[in-house]
Amino acid sequence: MLRAICSPSARIQAVVGRPGSGKTCAASACVQAFAASGVPVVPPSGADEIDRE
């Protein structure tokens, strides 16, 4: 999943999974990787919910 999300061609990538399958953790890892490499990240709608977890 991380490879697909972080690939250079994936400007928008949908992630679907059951509750507890790690979608939020994967998204967090991608944001950290992009930020560390200087790629700007635009938070999605509902990002406030992710911040509270």
C-alpha positions, 0 to 999 in steps of 0.5 A: 500500500505504501509503495502505491501511495508514495509512487511518483505517478500517484497524485491522488490515491484512494485507500480502502480497507476495513477498520483497524487495517492500518489506513491511518498509520499508512497515511501518516507514514506517507506524510512523514516521508513526503515532508522529509523529502521536501514534498508539500502535503495538502491535508485532506478534508477530515484531517482534524480527525486524524490529528486527534488519534 
